[in-house]
Structures are given as C-alpha cells and as structure tokens.
C-alpha cells in the first residue's frame, strides 16, 4: 500500500532540478542592478499611444491647411494649434474645428447670396436662418438647384431682348431644350461669341442703308474690336444718324457769281424830248392832229422809260416817289417847248 506514495516522491525528486535550474540560469545570465525593477510594459504602451496620437493630429491639421476649401477661420485656428502642444492639437480637432468651419460656411454663403440671382438669394436667406447643417446643405446642394433656376430665366430673357440677333435666339432655344449644364454653357461660353457675331451683322446692314455719317461711323466700328461695335450700336449710331438728318434738312448753298458773270443791265436810252426834231414832231402831231404822223424813234424811246429809271435825269435806281417826280418834270418841259414853237410857225 506504501508503494504509490514512494513512487510520487521519487518522481518529484527527479523532476525538481529540471524545473528549477533553467530559471536560475536565466537569472544569472541577466543580472539586474540593485534597486532597479524590470521594465513596466504597461507604461511603455501608453507612451507609444500618446506619441502616435500627436503625430496623427498634427498631420490632420496640416491637411486642413492645404485644403483650398478651408476658410480663413479654420486656417487661423489651425496655425495656432500647430504652434502649441499635443493638447492644443486635440482641442482644435475635437472642438474648435467645427465652430470655425460653421462660421466660414456662413461667410461663404453670404458672398454667394450677394452675387446670385433671385432664386439663389431666396434659398440662401432660408439657410442663414437655419442651423450650420442647413448652411452646409445649401453650399453642397441647394445653391446649384437655385442657380439652375436663375439661369433658365436668363436664357428665356435673351429670346425677348431686341438687341439680340438670330444666332443668339437659335442657341437659346436649343439650350432651354437641354439640361441645366447646357443652359450654363450657353450663358457662359456661347452667348458672348454669338452676340458679337449678330452685332457685326447689324452694323454691316446699317453701313449699307445709312447716310454718309452713319456709313463712316459703322465702317470705323467694324475695323475695331467687339467693344467698338457694341459702342457704335449703343451711342455712335444715334449720333451719326442725327448728323445725317441735320444735313438733309439744311438747304444746299447756292453758287456765287463773279462780277463778270452777273447779267448786264439794259442800256439806258434817251428820255422823251431829248431829240429836238423827233420830240417836236411827235408833240405837235399830238396837239394839232394835222399831220397824223408820229416819229418812230421818239415813240420807242418813250416806251423804254420805266418808273424809277430815268437815265437823262440821273434818277436810276431810285424809288417809286423819285421816279414819279422826274416824269412830271419832263412833261412840263415838253409843254414849254411846244408853246415856244407855235409862234414861230405862225
């Protein structure tokens, strides 16, 4: 009955050196200084974890600085965190970043609101009245929907603008039948070139049908750039047309004649009674009626005498009153001559 207990004791004695001696050998190979304990594996893991977190935070902050979408508030706070401690980096990423980003988004929304159309301004106003999430939703989705609505309105307005020509109208109709991207491309890329083409066609037509001033100004505009053509249509055309109308309403100047080209005045003939024989015969015949003859020269001379033109008395060019007085004086002289001749004949 004692044999099993003896066997257990013997087995323990045999196995004891195998278990104890390796541990003693290991301790001998790695002696420890007096008063120093072995390494604390738990403290080393915590230190490694803290250093890795700081490196990760610093890299994230630098990435935010390089992001063009980061606003001025985010950038300023990130620079401050990088100059601080690991705790400052943690504070920026977990607390400051969200607040600064919200402020920057509101500033960005305000700028879009000022530059946008009616639909954009309305949607931006609603977003500003909401939360930071509402502002972010407008910046990522809402602004593009509202902008597409405003751009369709602008494309429709180009159809009713009388200053736009056939090329602009044709392209506008085609864009409105397409997608929002087609409308955007029409307004930002196609419209300026098509409008310039239509303007040049219109100026060419005005040069063909306008007056001299319009034609001259139109040709000068066509020799310039698109801005010169637009300036002619806005102001130059009206100015040139007014000049043509003024010239049409002004009478043409009459050509002046030199002294040699003036018509010669009729030669003055002797007034009545300047020739003794003719005048006496004519007067006597008129007074007595005996001979019944009239001297032709005297009759013709009397016919040439006009009121205001009496060469013998020197009154040519006078008025109606001076000519009449001279004629009465000539008649009186004729009566005196007749009265003197009668006694001689008797």
Secondary structure by P-SEA (a helix, b strand, c coil): caaaaaaaaaaaaaacccccaaaaaaaaacccccccccccaaaaaaaaaaaaaaaaaaaaaaaaaacccccaaaaaaaaaaaaccaaaaaaaaccaaaaaaaaaaaaaaaaaaaaccaaaaaaaaaaaaccaaaaaaaaccaaaaaaaaaaaaaaaaaaacccccaaaaaaaaaaaaccaaaaaaaacccaaaaaaaaaaaaaaaaaacccaaaaaaaaaaaaccaaaaaaaaacaaaaaaaaaaaaaaccccccccccccccccccccccccccaaaaaaaaaaaaccccccccaaaaaaaaacccccccccccccccaaaaaaaaaaaaaaaaaaaaaaaaaac
